[in-house]
């Protein structure tokens, strides 16, 4: 965790932001995590337009990554790192809120019945893992209630925009897969375990572990026809979730082959990720068989009103 407390060099993204906006408050900053000594680096990402999905030149492209669409996204801050176990634990252990109740507006996860880390690491900068998308979103709501600042998961479009960091190639660093070991933990170099965040090189916008380590929840319902559903030149596209499965995960994981770590690659959540959960119904908080899943948060530059924020969390955390 020492890594997260250190000053981080001035980022290319921040320089771009300064050139495109007169809002001098839109800069990268350290977000204090309530009830803890930890801070999360939030990187300012300027609004922009990019080509989302896989190009015809990508020989590894899959059907659900095409056809490419030009997409516009608004400005936001995004975590430089995946949310860590230490940060998530501040929420999990916050005794000022109730645990696993449907009555209170903010509630914390039920206690998992097994060690979800499977011995791969907890304190000191390891990524939070094994949560359902519900648990990741409740962490965002907890952070909002504690700080008054609205946070949420990125949409698929926001995530890919941030991952590409201005690149148009299969990976943010280009197409030479031999370079991947410098930027991400995956099947070839992970030793079949996740690693502390920030140990690999960041992308051009200063974001670490966008490729590999733990896969990252985004906000969208997974749709095989995502790119034919959204319009070309769409602004802030989102496939709103209507069913628990499947939801979309981006970035690939420490268990995956290199091709699964491409910027455009999409993974759909699967009930098998929680097959060992003996509860009926199965936990909405945890995936007992998915230690490879985590998340990172974003803060939209345009903050919703209090009413809009409540409506958002009601929609995404309401009864299924």
C-alpha positions as protocol buffer text, in pm:
chain_id: "A"
residue {
  index: 1
  type: UNK
  ca { x: 0 y: 0 z: 0 }
}
residue {
  index: 2
  type: UNK
  ca { x: 299 y: 226 z: 38 }
}
residue {
  index: 3
  type: UNK
  ca { x: 289 y: 255 z: -337 }
}
residue {
  index: 4
  type: UNK
  ca { x: -54 y: 421 z: -325 }
}
residue {
  index: 5
  type: UNK
  ca { x: 59 y: 680 z: -75 }
}
residue {
  index: 6
  type: UNK
  ca { x: 352 y: 796 z: -280 }
}
residue {
  index: 7
  type: UNK
  ca { x: 332 y: 1098 z: -505 }
}
residue {
  index: 8
  type: UNK
  ca { x: 283 y: 986 z: -861 }
}
residue {
  index: 9
  type: UNK
  ca { x: 459 y: 1163 z: -1146 }
}
residue {
  index: 10
  type: UNK
  ca { x: 267 y: 1416 z: -1348 }
}
residue {
  index: 11
  type: UNK
  ca { x: 60 y: 1224 z: -1597 }
}
residue {
  index: 12
  type: UNK
  ca { x: 8 y: 1276 z: -1964 }
}
residue {
  index: 13
  type: UNK
  ca { x: -365 y: 1278 z: -1907 }
}
residue {
  index: 14
  type: UNK
  ca { x: -341 y: 1569 z: -1668 }
}
residue {
  index: 15
  type: UNK
  ca { x: -150 y: 1767 z: -1928 }
}
residue {
  index: 16
  type: UNK
  ca { x: -418 y: 1695 z: -2185 }
}
residue {
  index: 17
  type: UNK
  ca { x: -686 y: 1799 z: -1941 }
}
residue {
  index: 18
  type: UNK
  ca { x: -521 y: 2132 z: -1884 }
}
residue {
  index: 19
  type: UNK
  ca { x: -521 y: 2193 z: -2258 }
}
residue {
  index: 20
  type: UNK
  ca { x: -888 y: 2110 z: -2309 }
}
residue {
  index: 21
  type: UNK
  ca { x: -1070 y: 2260 z: -2014 }
}
residue {
  index: 22
  type: UNK
  ca { x: -1073 y: 2583 z: -1822 }
}
residue {
  index: 23
  type: UNK
  ca { x: -1184 y: 2402 z: -1509 }
}
residue {
  index: 24
  type: UNK
  ca { x: -861 y: 2408 z: -1310 }
}
residue {
  index: 25
  type: UNK
  ca { x: -1013 y: 2175 z: -1049 }
}
residue {
  index: 26
  type: UNK
  ca { x: -1012 y: 1893 z: -1303 }
}
residue {
  index: 27
  type: UNK
  ca { x: -680 y: 1743 z: -1208 }
}
residue {
  index: 28
  type: UNK
  ca { x: -561 y: 1409 z: -1083 }
}
residue {
  index: 29
  type: UNK
  ca { x: -585 y: 1385 z: -706 }
}
residue {
  index: 30
  type: UNK
  ca { x: -571 y: 1152 z: -408 }
}
residue {
  index: 31
  type: UNK
  ca { x: -910 y: 1039 z: -277 }
}
residue {
  index: 32
  type: UNK
  ca { x: -909 y: 958 z: 94 }
}
residue {
  index: 33
  type: UNK
  ca { x: -1082 y: 629 z: 173 }
}
residue {
  index: 34
  type: UNK
  ca { x: -1307 y: 683 z: 479 }
}
residue {
  index: 35
  type: UNK
  ca { x: -1238 y: 492 z: 799 }
}
residue {
  index: 36
  type: UNK
  ca { x: -886 y: 411 z: 684 }
}
residue {
  index: 37
  type: UNK
  ca { x: -540 y: 556 z: 629 }
}
residue {
  index: 38
  type: UNK
  ca { x: -555 y: 479 z: 259 }
}
residue {
  index: 39
  type: UNK
  ca { x: -582 y: 706 z: -41 }
}
residue {
  index: 40
  type: UNK
  ca { x: -679 y: 618 z: -396 }
}
residue {
  index: 41
  type: UNK
  ca { x: -513 y: 794 z: -687 }
}
residue {
  index: 42
  type: UNK
  ca { x: -784 y: 932 z: -920 }
}
residue {
  index: 43
  type: UNK
  ca { x: -663 y: 1023 z: -1269 }
}
residue {
  index: 44
  type: UNK
  ca { x: -838 y: 1298 z: -1467 }
}
residue {
  index: 45
  type: UNK
  ca { x: -945 y: 1172 z: -1807 }
}
residue {
  index: 46
  type: UNK
  ca { x: -1059 y: 1440 z: -2055 }
}
residue {
  index: 47
  type: UNK
  ca { x: -1373 y: 1409 z: -2265 }
}
residue {
  index: 48
  type: UNK
  ca { x: -1306 y: 1274 z: -2610 }
}
residue {
  index: 49
  type: UNK
  ca { x: -1396 y: 1054 z: -2904 }
}
residue {
  index: 50
  type: UNK
  ca { x: -1242 y: 721 z: -2999 }
}
residue {
  index: 51
  type: UNK
  ca { x: -1295 y: 411 z: -3208 }
}
residue {
  index: 52
  type: UNK
  ca { x: -1438 y: 145 z: -2978 }
}
residue {
  index: 53
  type: UNK
  ca { x: -1412 y: -227 z: -3054 }
}
residue {
  index: 54
  type: UNK
  ca { x: -1178 y: -426 z: -3272 }
}
residue {
  index: 55
  type: UNK
  ca { x: -1064 y: -313 z: -3614 }
}
residue {
  index: 56
  type: UNK
  ca { x: -1061 y: -538 z: -3918 }
}
residue {
  index: 57
  type: UNK
  ca { x: -682 y: -545 z: -3885 }
}
residue {
  index: 58
  type: UNK
  ca { x: -699 y: -727 z: -3550 }
}
residue {
  index: 59
  type: UNK
  ca { x: -663 y: -1094 z: -3644 }
}
residue {
  index: 60
  type: UNK
  ca { x: -767 y: -1198 z: -3292 }
}
residue {
  index: 61
  type: UNK
  ca { x: -1092 y: -1003 z: -3293 }
}
residue {
  index: 62
  type: UNK
  ca { x: -1409 y: -1178 z: -3184 }
}
residue {
  index: 63
  type: UNK
  ca { x: -1760 y: -1132 z: -3317 }
}
residue {
  index: 64
  type: UNK
  ca { x: -1881 y: -941 z: -3011 }
}
residue {
  index: 65
  type: UNK
  ca { x: -1610 y: -677 z: -3059 }
}
residue {
  index: 66
  type: UNK
  ca { x: -1727 y: -559 z: -3399 }
}
residue {
  index: 67
  type: UNK
  ca { x: -1810 y: -351 z: -3597 }
}
residue {
  index: 68
  type: UNK
  ca { x: -1602 y: -70 z: -3456 }
}
residue {
  index: 69
  type: UNK
  ca { x: -1797 y: 239 z: -3357 }
}
residue {
  index: 70
  type: UNK
  ca { x: -1694 y: 596 z: -3303 }
}
residue {
  index: 71
  type: UNK
  ca { x: -1796 y: 676 z: -2948 }
}
residue {
  index: 72
  type: UNK
  ca { x: -1794 y: 999 z: -2749 }
}
residue {
  index: 73
  type: UNK
  ca { x: -1743 y: 999 z: -2372 }
}
residue {
  index: 74
  type: UNK
  ca { x: -1764 y: 1276 z: -2116 }
}
residue {
  index: 75
  type: UNK
  ca { x: -1480 y: 1360 z: -1879 }
}
residue {
  index: 76
  type: UNK
  ca { x: -1425 y: 1161 z: -1561 }
}
residue {
  index: 77
  type: UNK
  ca { x: -1170 y: 1058 z: -1305 }
}
residue {
  index: 78
  type: UNK
  ca { x: -1074 y: 691 z: -1285 }
}
residue {
  index: 79
  type: UNK
  ca { x: -877 y: 497 z: -1029 }
}
residue {
  index: 80
  type: UNK
  ca { x: -512 y: 465 z: -1127 }
}
residue {
  index: 81
  type: UNK
  ca { x: -524 y: 121 z: -965 }
}
residue {
  index: 82
  type: UNK
  ca { x: -776 y: -154 z: -913 }
}
residue {
  index: 83
  type: UNK
  ca { x: -955 y: -113 z: -579 }
}
residue {
  index: 84
  type: UNK
  ca { x: -738 y: -287 z: -323 }
}
residue {
  index: 85
  type: UNK
  ca { x: -829 y: -533 z: -51 }
}
residue {
  index: 86
  type: UNK
  ca { x: -731 y: -269 z: 208 }
}
residue {
  index: 87
  type: UNK
  ca { x: -969 y: -11 z: 57 }
}
residue {
  index: 88
  type: UNK
  ca { x: -1256 y: -256 z: 20 }
}
residue {
  index: 89
  type: UNK
  ca { x: -1197 y: -380 z: 373 }
}
residue {
  index: 90
  type: UNK
  ca { x: -1261 y: -29 z: 509 }
}
residue {
  index: 91
  type: UNK
  ca { x: -1613 y: -69 z: 372 }
}
residue {
  index: 92
  type: UNK
  ca { x: -1649 y: -432 z: 473 }
}
residue {
  index: 93
  type: UNK
  ca { x: -1549 y: -361 z: 834 }
}
residue {
  index: 94
  type: UNK
  ca { x: -1739 y: -31 z: 875 }
}
residue {
  index: 95
  type: UNK
  ca { x: -1952 y: -107 z: 1179 }
}
residue {
  index: 96
  type: UNK
  ca { x: -2138 y: 224 z: 1143 }
}
residue {
  index: 97
  type: UNK
  ca { x: -2353 y: 52 z: 882 }
}
residue {
  index: 98
  type: UNK
  ca { x: -2545 y: -270 z: 900 }
}
residue {
  index: 99
  type: UNK
  ca { x: -2440 y: -594 z: 737 }
}
residue {
  index: 100
  type: UNK
  ca { x: -2630 y: -757 z: 453 }
}
residue {
  index: 101
  type: UNK
  ca { x: -2971 y: -608 z: 515 }
}
residue {
  index: 102
  type: UNK
  ca { x: -3235 y: -508 z: 264 }
}
residue {
  index: 103
  type: UNK
  ca { x: -3367 y: -238 z: 494 }
}
residue {
  index: 104
  type: UNK
  ca { x: -3083 y: 16 z: 510 }
}
residue {
  index: 105
  type: UNK
  ca { x: -2977 y: 232 z: 217 }
}
residue {
  index: 106
  type: UNK
  ca { x: -2614 y: 133 z: 254 }
}
residue {
  index: 107
  type: UNK
  ca { x: -2520 y: -209 z: 378 }
}
residue {
  index: 108
  type: UNK
  ca { x: -2197 y: -402 z: 382 }
}
residue {
  index: 109
  type: UNK
  ca { x: -2130 y: -750 z: 253 }
}
residue {
  index: 110
  type: UNK
  ca { x: -2218 y: -1066 z: 431 }
}
residue {
  index: 111
  type: UNK
  ca { x: -1917 y: -1254 z: 565 }
}
residue {
  index: 112
  type: UNK
  ca { x: -1786 y: -1497 z: 305 }
}
residue {
  index: 113
  type: UNK
  ca { x: -1782 y: -1856 z: 423 }
}
residue {
  index: 114
  type: UNK
  ca { x: -1442 y: -1921 z: 269 }
}
residue {
  index: 115
  type: UNK
  ca { x: -1126 y: -1713 z: 223 }
}
residue {
  index: 116
  type: UNK
  ca { x: -1202 y: -1551 z: -112 }
}
residue {
  index: 117
  type: UNK
  ca { x: -835 y: -1469 z: -169 }
}
residue {
  index: 118
  type: UNK
  ca { x: -746 y: -1839 z: -173 }
}
residue {
  index: 119
  type: UNK
  ca { x: -420 y: -1747 z: -4 }
}
residue {
  index: 120
  type: UNK
  ca { x: -301 y: -1518 z: -284 }
}
residue {
  index: 121
  type: UNK
  ca { x: -269 y: -1207 z: -67 }
}
residue {
  index: 122
  type: UNK
  ca { x: -470 y: -946 z: 120 }
}
residue {
  index: 123
  type: UNK
  ca { x: -317 y: -643 z: 291 }
}
residue {
  index: 124
  type: UNK
  ca { x: -44 y: -432 z: 139 }
}
residue {
  index: 125
  type: UNK
  ca { x: -178 y: -357 z: -206 }
}
residue {
  index: 126
  type: UNK
  ca { x: -337 y: -674 z: -340 }
}
residue {
  index: 127
  type: UNK
  ca { x: -655 y: -619 z: -542 }
}
residue {
  index: 128
  type: UNK
  ca { x: -996 y: -673 z: -386 }
}
residue {
  index: 129
  type: UNK
  ca { x: -1143 y: -978 z: -556 }
}
residue {
  index: 130
  type: UNK
  ca { x: -1428 y: -1226 z: -582 }
}
residue {
  index: 131
  type: UNK
  ca { x: -1708 y: -974 z: -532 }
}
residue {
  index: 132
  type: UNK
  ca { x: -2023 y: -973 z: -742 }
}
residue {
  index: 133
  type: UNK
  ca { x: -2096 y: -658 z: -941 }
}
residue {
  index: 134
  type: UNK
  ca { x: -2350 y: -580 z: -666 }
}
residue {
  index: 135
  type: UNK
  ca { x: -2073 y: -568 z: -405 }
}
residue {
  index: 136
  type: UNK
  ca { x: -1860 y: -341 z: -623 }
}
residue {
  index: 137
  type: UNK
  ca { x: -2150 y: -102 z: -672 }
}
residue {
  index: 138
  type: UNK
  ca { x: -2236 y: -100 z: -302 }
}
residue {
  index: 139
  type: UNK
  ca { x: -1875 y: 0 z: -233 }
}
residue {
  index: 140
  type: UNK
  ca { x: -1934 y: 296 z: -468 }
}
residue {
  index: 141
  type: UNK
  ca { x: -2251 y: 388 z: -280 }
}
residue {
  index: 142
  type: UNK
  ca { x: -2073 y: 362 z: 54 }
}
residue {
  index: 143
  type: UNK
  ca { x: -1799 y: 591 z: -74 }
}
residue {
  index: 144
  type: UNK
  ca { x: -2061 y: 837 z: -201 }
}
residue {
  index: 145
  type: UNK
  ca { x: -2244 y: 841 z: 132 }
}
residue {
  index: 146
  type: UNK
  ca { x: -1920 y: 889 z: 324 }
}
residue {
  index: 147
  type: UNK
  ca { x: -1767 y: 1160 z: 103 }
}
residue {
  index: 148
  type: UNK
  ca { x: -2060 y: 1330 z: -71 }
}
residue {
  index: 149
  type: UNK
  ca { x: -1887 y: 1262 z: -404 }
}
residue {
  index: 150
  type: UNK
  ca { x: -2060 y: 1033 z: -653 }
}
residue {
  index: 151
  type: UNK
  ca { x: -1858 y: 731 z: -765 }
}
residue {
  index: 152
  type: UNK
  ca { x: -1965 y: 436 z: -977 }
}
residue {
  index: 153
  type: UNK
  ca { x: -1830 y: 165 z: -1204 }
}
residue {
  index: 154
  type: UNK
  ca { x: -1719 y: 274 z: -1552 }
}
residue {
  index: 155
  type: UNK
  ca { x: -1932 y: 187 z: -1850 }
}
residue {
  index: 156
  type: UNK
  ca { x: -1782 y: -40 z: -2114 }
}
residue {
  index: 157
  type: UNK
  ca { x: -1716 y: 266 z: -2328 }
}
residue {
  index: 158
  type: UNK
  ca { x: -1550 y: 463 z: -2049 }
}
residue {
  index: 159
  type: UNK
  ca { x: -1335 y: 166 z: -1952 }
}
residue {
  index: 160
  type: UNK
  ca { x: -1211 y: 101 z: -2306 }
}
residue {
  index: 161
  type: UNK
  ca { x: -1150 y: 473 z: -2366 }
}
residue {
  index: 162
  type: UNK
  ca { x: -936 y: 487 z: -2052 }
}
residue {
  index: 163
  type: UNK
  ca { x: -756 y: 162 z: -2137 }
}
residue {
  index: 164
  type: UNK
  ca { x: -669 y: 269 z: -2490 }
}
residue {
  index: 165
  type: UNK
  ca { x: -534 y: 605 z: -2366 }
}
residue {
  index: 166
  type: UNK
  ca { x: -536 y: 738 z: -2721 }
}
residue {
  index: 167
  type: UNK
  ca { x: -409 y: 419 z: -2886 }
}
residue {
  index: 168
  type: UNK
  ca { x: -579 y: 252 z: -3181 }
}
residue {
  index: 169
  type: UNK
  ca { x: -394 y: -79 z: -3163 }
}
residue {
  index: 170
  type: UNK
  ca { x: -498 y: -410 z: -3008 }
}
residue {
  index: 171
  type: UNK
  ca { x: -309 y: -328 z: -2690 }
}
residue {
  index: 172
  type: UNK
  ca { x: -246 y: 22 z: -2552 }
}
residue {
  index: 173
  type: UNK
  ca { x: 127 y: -23 z: -2616 }
}
residue {
  index: 174
  type: UNK
  ca { x: 88 y: -150 z: -2975 }
}
residue {
  index: 175
  type: UNK
  ca { x: 54 y: -492 z: -3133 }
}
residue {
  index: 176
  type: UNK
  ca { x: 373 y: -670 z: -3024 }
}
residue {
  index: 177
  type: UNK
  ca { x: 243 y: -926 z: -2777 }
}
residue {
  index: 178
  type: UNK
  ca { x: 598 y: -982 z: -2652 }
}
residue {
  index: 179
  type: UNK
  ca { x: 566 y: -644 z: -2477 }
}
residue {
  index: 180
  type: UNK
  ca { x: 264 y: -756 z: -2276 }
}
residue {
  index: 181
  type: UNK
  ca { x: 466 y: -887 z: -1983 }
}
residue {
  index: 182
  type: UNK
  ca { x: 577 y: -529 z: -1912 }
}
residue {
  index: 183
  type: UNK
  ca { x: 218 y: -414 z: -1865 }
}
residue {
  index: 184
  type: UNK
  ca { x: 11 y: -694 z: -1723 }
}
residue {
  index: 185
  type: UNK
  ca { x: -15 y: -1015 z: -1527 }
}
residue {
  index: 186
  type: UNK
  ca { x: -158 y: -1295 z: -1737 }
}
residue {
  index: 187
  type: UNK
  ca { x: -124 y: -1669 z: -1788 }
}
residue {
  index: 188
  type: UNK
  ca { x: 237 y: -1651 z: -1910 }
}
residue {
  index: 189
  type: UNK
  ca { x: 382 y: -1461 z: -1614 }
}
residue {
  index: 190
  type: UNK
  ca { x: 136 y: -1459 z: -1322 }
}
residue {
  index: 191
  type: UNK
  ca { x: 218 y: -1800 z: -1168 }
}
residue {
  index: 192
  type: UNK
  ca { x: -160 y: -1844 z: -1161 }
}
residue {
  index: 193
  type: UNK
  ca { x: -214 y: -1578 z: -894 }
}
residue {
  index: 194
  type: UNK
  ca { x: -300 y: -1212 z: -879 }
}
residue {
  index: 195
  type: UNK
  ca { x: -33 y: -963 z: -775 }
}
residue {
  index: 196
  type: UNK
  ca { x: -12 y: -632 z: -591 }
}
residue {
  index: 197
  type: UNK
  ca { x: -148 y: -346 z: -796 }
}
residue {
  index: 198
  type: UNK
  ca { x: 91 y: -112 z: -973 }
}
residue {
  index: 199
  type: UNK
  ca { x: 385 y: -347 z: -1017 }
}
residue {
  index: 200
  type: UNK
  ca { x: 373 y: -332 z: -1397 }
}
residue {
  index: 201
  type: UNK
  ca { x: 410 y: -30 z: -1626 }
}
residue {
  index: 202
  type: UNK
  ca { x: 106 y: 199 z: -1664 }
}
residue {
  index: 203
  type: UNK
  ca { x: -58 y: 296 z: -1991 }
}
residue {
  index: 204
  type: UNK
  ca { x: 0 y: 639 z: -2146 }
}
residue {
  index: 205
  type: UNK
  ca { x: -257 y: 796 z: -1911 }
}
residue {
  index: 206
  type: UNK
  ca { x: -99 y: 658 z: -1596 }
}
residue {
  index: 207
  type: UNK
  ca { x: -342 y: 371 z: -1535 }
}
residue {
  index: 208
  type: UNK
  ca { x: -199 y: 48 z: -1395 }
}
residue {
  index: 209
  type: UNK
  ca { x: -319 y: -309 z: -1446 }
}
residue {
  index: 210
  type: UNK
  ca { x: -580 y: -224 z: -1707 }
}
residue {
  index: 211
  type: UNK
  ca { x: -447 y: -540 z: -1871 }
}
residue {
  index: 212
  type: UNK
  ca { x: -467 y: -858 z: -1665 }
}
residue {
  index: 213
  type: UNK
  ca { x: -428 y: -911 z: -1291 }
}
residue {
  index: 214
  type: UNK
  ca { x: -798 y: -914 z: -1193 }
}
residue {
  index: 215
  type: UNK
  ca { x: -1069 y: -862 z: -1454 }
}
residue {
  index: 216
  type: UNK
  ca { x: -1279 y: -552 z: -1387 }
}
residue {
  index: 217
  type: UNK
  ca { x: -1653 y: -514 z: -1356 }
}
residue {
  index: 218
  type: UNK
  ca { x: -1811 y: -246 z: -1572 }
}
residue {
  index: 219
  type: UNK
  ca { x: -2166 y: -117 z: -1552 }
}
residue {
  index: 220
  type: UNK
  ca { x: -2320 y: -271 z: -1863 }
}
residue {
  index: 221
  type: UNK
  ca { x: -2531 y: -575 z: -1919 }
}
residue {
  index: 222
  type: UNK
  ca { x: -2327 y: -797 z: -2149 }
}
residue {
  index: 223
  type: UNK
  ca { x: -2471 y: -811 z: -2500 }
}
residue {
  index: 224
  type: UNK
  ca { x: -2323 y: -1002 z: -2791 }
}
residue {
  index: 225
  type: UNK
  ca { x: -2473 y: -737 z: -3018 }
}
residue {
  index: 226
  type: UNK
  ca { x: -2337 y: -440 z: -2826 }
}
residue {
  index: 227
  type: UNK
  ca { x: -2181 y: -280 z: -3133 }
}
residue {
  index: 228
  type: UNK
  ca { x: -2489 y: -313 z: -3349 }
}
residue {
  index: 229
  type: UNK
  ca { x: -2711 y: -198 z: -3062 }
}
residue {
  index: 230
  type: UNK
  ca { x: -2532 y: 129 z: -2999 }
}
residue {
  index: 231
  type: UNK
  ca { x: -2533 y: 388 z: -3274 }
}
residue {
  index: 232
  type: UNK
  ca { x: -2220 y: 512 z: -3446 }
}
residue {
  index: 233
  type: UNK
  ca { x: -2106 y: 839 z: -3289 }
}
residue {
  index: 234
  type: UNK
  ca { x: -2303 y: 750 z: -2977 }
}
residue {
  index: 235
  type: UNK
  ca { x: -2239 y: 962 z: -2670 }
}
residue {
  index: 236
  type: UNK
  ca { x: -2183 y: 779 z: -2342 }
}
residue {
  index: 237
  type: UNK
  ca { x: -2340 y: 449 z: -2457 }
}
residue {
  index: 238
  type: UNK
  ca { x: -2460 y: 206 z: -2191 }
}
residue {
  index: 239
  type: UNK
  ca { x: -2655 y: -119 z: -2205 }
}
residue {
  index: 240
  type: UNK
  ca { x: -2847 y: -90 z: -1880 }
}
residue {
  index: 241
  type: UNK
  ca { x: -2861 y: -415 z: -1683 }
}
residue {
  index: 242
  type: UNK
  ca { x: -3196 y: -589 z: -1664 }
}
residue {
  index: 243
  type: UNK
  ca { x: -3076 y: -935 z: -1558 }
}
residue {
  index: 244
  type: UNK
  ca { x: -2816 y: -1057 z: -1309 }
}
residue {
  index: 245
  type: UNK
  ca { x: -2639 y: -1255 z: -1581 }
}
residue {
  index: 246
  type: UNK
  ca { x: -2443 y: -1186 z: -1784 }
}
residue {
  index: 247
  type: UNK
  ca { x: -2273 y: -859 z: -1694 }
}
residue {
  index: 248
  type: UNK
  ca { x: -1957 y: -735 z: -1865 }
}
residue {
  index: 249
  type: UNK
  ca { x: -1600 y: -769 z: -1736 }
}
residue {
  index: 250
  type: UNK
  ca { x: -1304 y: -599 z: -1908 }
}
residue {
  index: 251
  type: UNK
  ca { x: -928 y: -625 z: -1908 }
}
residue {
  index: 252
  type: UNK
  ca { x: -867 y: -999 z: -1891 }
}
residue {
  index: 253
  type: UNK
  ca { x: -727 y: -1174 z: -1586 }
}
residue {
  index: 254
  type: UNK
  ca { x: -413 y: -1335 z: -1448 }
}
residue {
  index: 255
  type: UNK
  ca { x: -550 y: -1668 z: -1571 }
}
residue {
  index: 256
  type: UNK
  ca { x: -606 y: -1560 z: -1931 }
}
residue {
  index: 257
  type: UNK
  ca { x: -414 y: -1595 z: -2255 }
}
residue {
  index: 258
  type: UNK
  ca { x: -268 y: -1278 z: -2405 }
}
residue {
  index: 259
  type: UNK
  ca { x: -550 y: -1232 z: -2655 }
}
residue {
  index: 260
  type: UNK
  ca { x: -800 y: -1189 z: -2371 }
}
residue {
  index: 261
  type: UNK
  ca { x: -611 y: -881 z: -2252 }
}
residue {
  index: 262
  type: UNK
  ca { x: -671 y: -677 z: -2569 }
}
residue {
  index: 263
  type: UNK
  ca { x: -841 y: -341 z: -2508 }
}
residue {
  index: 264
  type: UNK
  ca { x: -1153 y: -444 z: -2699 }
}
residue {
  index: 265
  type: UNK
  ca { x: -1192 y: -789 z: -2545 }
}
residue {
  index: 266
  type: UNK
  ca { x: -1513 y: -852 z: -2354 }
}
residue {
  index: 267
  type: UNK
  ca { x: -1588 y: -1118 z: -2092 }
}
residue {
  index: 268
  type: UNK
  ca { x: -1939 y: -1209 z: -1978 }
}
residue {
  index: 269
  type: UNK
  ca { x: -2007 y: -1307 z: -1619 }
}
residue {
  index: 270
  type: UNK
  ca { x: -2115 y: -1664 z: -1557 }
}
residue {
  index: 271
  type: UNK
  ca { x: -2314 y: -1827 z: -1273 }
}
residue {
  index: 272
  type: UNK
  ca { x: -2043 y: -2093 z: -1262 }
}
residue {
  index: 273
  type: UNK
  ca { x: -1823 y: -1830 z: -1095 }
}
residue {
  index: 274
  type: UNK
  ca { x: -2029 y: -1895 z: -782 }
}
residue {
  index: 275
  type: UNK
  ca { x: -2102 y: -2265 z: -814 }
}
residue {
  index: 276
  type: UNK
  ca { x: -1969 y: -2359 z: -469 }
}
residue {
  index: 277
  type: UNK
  ca { x: -2196 y: -2117 z: -283 }
}
residue {
  index: 278
  type: UNK
  ca { x: -2429 y: -2343 z: -82 }
}
residue {
  index: 279
  type: UNK
  ca { x: -2679 y: -2065 z: -6 }
}
residue {
  index: 280
  type: UNK
  ca { x: -3023 y: -2055 z: -160 }
}
residue {
  index: 281
  type: UNK
  ca { x: -3051 y: -1806 z: -320 }
}
residue {
  index: 282
  type: UNK
  ca { x: -2681 y: -1772 z: -386 }
}
residue {
  index: 283
  type: UNK
  ca { x: -2493 y: -1472 z: -252 }
}
residue {
  index: 284
  type: UNK
  ca { x: -2542 y: -1140 z: -424 }
}
residue {
  index: 285
  type: UNK
  ca { x: -2213 y: -1023 z: -270 }
}
residue {
  index: 286
  type: UNK
  ca { x: -1954 y: -1285 z: -358 }
}
residue {
  index: 287
  type: UNK
  ca { x: -1833 y: -1516 z: -632 }
}
residue {
  index: 288
  type: UNK
  ca { x: -1682 y: -1811 z: -449 }
}
residue {
  index: 289
  type: UNK
  ca { x: -1510 y: -1937 z: -763 }
}
residue {
  index: 290
  type: UNK
  ca { x: -1393 y: -1612 z: -922 }
}
residue {
  index: 291
  type: UNK
  ca { x: -1082 y: -1484 z: -743 }
}
residue {
  index: 292
  type: UNK
  ca { x: -987 y: -1333 z: -1079 }
}
residue {
  index: 293
  type: UNK
  ca { x: -1259 y: -1063 z: -1065 }
}
residue {
  index: 294
  type: UNK
  ca { x: -1219 y: -714 z: -918 }
}
residue {
  index: 295
  type: UNK
  ca { x: -1301 y: -355 z: -1015 }
}
residue {
  index: 296
  type: UNK
  ca { x: -1191 y: 7 z: -1026 }
}
residue {
  index: 297
  type: UNK
  ca { x: -1406 y: 315 z: -976 }
}
residue {
  index: 298
  type: UNK
  ca { x: -1474 y: 635 z: -1166 }
}
residue {
  index: 299
  type: UNK
  ca { x: -1599 y: 976 z: -1061 }
}
residue {
  index: 300
  type: UNK
  ca { x: -1792 y: 1157 z: -1340 }
}
residue {
  index: 301
  type: UNK
  ca { x: -1683 y: 1519 z: -1383 }
}
residue {
  index: 302
  type: UNK
  ca { x: -2050 y: 1615 z: -1415 }
}
residue {
  index: 303
  type: UNK
  ca { x: -2186 y: 1504 z: -1082 }
}
residue {
  index: 304
  type: UNK
  ca { x: -2551 y: 1399 z: -1056 }
}
residue {
  index: 305
  type: UNK
  ca { x: -2790 y: 1575 z: -820 }
}
residue {
  index: 306
  type: UNK
  ca { x: -2867 y: 1400 z: -492 }
}
residue {
  index: 307
  type: UNK
  ca { x: -3196 y: 1281 z: -640 }
}
residue {
  index: 308
  type: UNK
  ca { x: -3024 y: 1150 z: -952 }
}
residue {
  index: 309
  type: UNK
  ca { x: -2760 y: 970 z: -746 }
}
residue {
  index: 310
  type: UNK
  ca { x: -3026 y: 801 z: -534 }
}
residue {
  index: 311
  type: UNK
  ca { x: -3217 y: 700 z: -847 }
}
residue {
  index: 312
  type: UNK
  ca { x: -2898 y: 553 z: -992 }
}
residue {
  index: 313
  type: UNK
  ca { x: -2826 y: 336 z: -691 }
}
residue {
  index: 314
  type: UNK
  ca { x: -3190 y: 234 z: -664 }
}
residue {
  index: 315
  type: UNK
  ca { x: -3181 y: 119 z: -1025 }
}
residue {
  index: 316
  type: UNK
  ca { x: -2853 y: -71 z: -999 }
}
residue {
  index: 317
  type: UNK
  ca { x: -2884 y: -204 z: -645 }
}
residue {
  index: 318
  type: UNK
  ca { x: -3260 y: -254 z: -630 }
}
residue {
  index: 319
  type: UNK
  ca { x: -3432 y: -585 z: -588 }
}
residue {
  index: 320
  type: UNK
  ca { x: -3354 y: -822 z: -870 }
}
